[in-house]
Amino acid sequence: MQAKAPELINGLNSAKEGAEKLSNGLSSMKAKAPELIGGLNSAKEGAEKLSNGLSSMKAKAPELINGLNSAKEGSEKLSNGLSSMKAKAPELINGLNNAKEGSEKLYSGLSIMHSKAPELLAGLDKAKDGSGLLADKLSSGADKLSSAKTGDKNVDMMSNPIKTNIADISEETSYGNAMAPFFLVFGLLIAAAAYNILFPVRKQEYGESINSLFGTRLASMTTFAIFAVIIEVVAMSLFFDFKVQNFGMYFFGLIISAIVFMIITHFLSYTFGNVGHGISIGFVALQFVLTTPLFPKEMLPSLYSGMIPFTPVFYGDTAVRHAVLGGLTNGMYNSAILILVVLGIIFLALTYISYNKNNKLTVNLAK
């Protein structure tokens, strides 16, 4: 025990020091107790406020969520609006450019108008002076007219100086009858071309003269032409109740037209052979385009309308139309017939020359 005495003494000393420290700590703790109590009270109040704030926040949570949702929807709408605005930006720029151009044109127009304003004012002044002069002259004329001795006849003449008399040149109201003269004449041209293509000139017999061959052909063509005219006249009378104002002029016009067409197409076919057949067909087609009532002269190009006076069908149609519908002067009918006769004589002479030329060529080949 004596050997352990120093350790015991050291332990007691340590215990004393620890007791002193504990005492000092308790004394410090006692001195700090009010602050600790104040801090605990503050913590208690803060905890209560935090609890109340959390309760209020919990109560306001639905509104906060709705607000956030509304903010989200608004941001989406804003985003869509900005996207649409971005897509429409080129149109907006074009519109602004157009507005700029329009404003420049407006400014230019206003500038021109401003520069012309003096001329406009001068013109208005002249118009004003002219209207005053016109009023003065009219007043003077009225005074002179009132002083003149005018009877009822003079008054009527001055109020109605021109009298017009209106009368129908033709009583025909049927479109078919109005078109018929052309198609009758054009049908004779087709018949003449077909006859000369399908029935060429026979070969000259041994010892037969050219005059005999030519006369025989002319007689056959004339007979066929007259026969074609009779068929047309009878058919139109029996099947279509075709009315004619002057039958003699109608029949004679068709006869002359048929014979002349026969001579012209025979000249082409006989002189030029197969080429002449093609020319005859083109000649027929050209007559239809140039002289048909389906293509009025005013609707044709100037080149074609200028060729109409040189087409035989035009004169045949004019003569027959006058005989069928009336209304035209006899001078126009006589002129059309005269031109057809002249054309017939010219092509008859040309055909006769062609006959003699071909005969000489045949004789020379035989030799």
LINLINJO-V134005 format. One record per pair of residues at least 6 apart in sequence whose ideal C-beta (glycine too) atoms are under 6 Angstrom apart, sorted by the first residue. I is the first residue (numbers start at 1). J is the second residue. Records with the same first field share a line. If there is no record, write none. Layout:
I: J, J
This chain:
169: 327
170: 325, 326, 327
172: 178, 325
179: 293
181: 317, 320, 321, 324
182: 293, 317
184: 232
185: 257, 313, 316, 317, 320
186: 313
188: 228, 257, 258, 261
189: 261, 284, 313
191: 228
192: 261, 262, 265
193: 265, 280, 284
195: 224
196: 265, 266, 269
197: 277
201: 217, 270
204: 213
210: 355, 356, 359
214: 352, 355
221: 262
222: 259
225: 258, 259, 262
228: 258
229: 254, 255, 258
236: 242
244: 250, 324
245: 326
246: 323
249: 323
250: 323, 324
253: 319, 320, 323
256: 337, 340
257: 316
260: 340, 343, 344
263: 344, 347, 348
264: 347
265: 280
267: 347, 350, 351
268: 276, 279, 280
269: 276, 277, 280
271: 354
287: 311, 313
290: 304, 307, 308, 311
291: 311, 313, 314
297: 305
308: 314
312: 343
315: 336, 339, 340
318: 336
319: 333, 336, 337
322: 328, 333
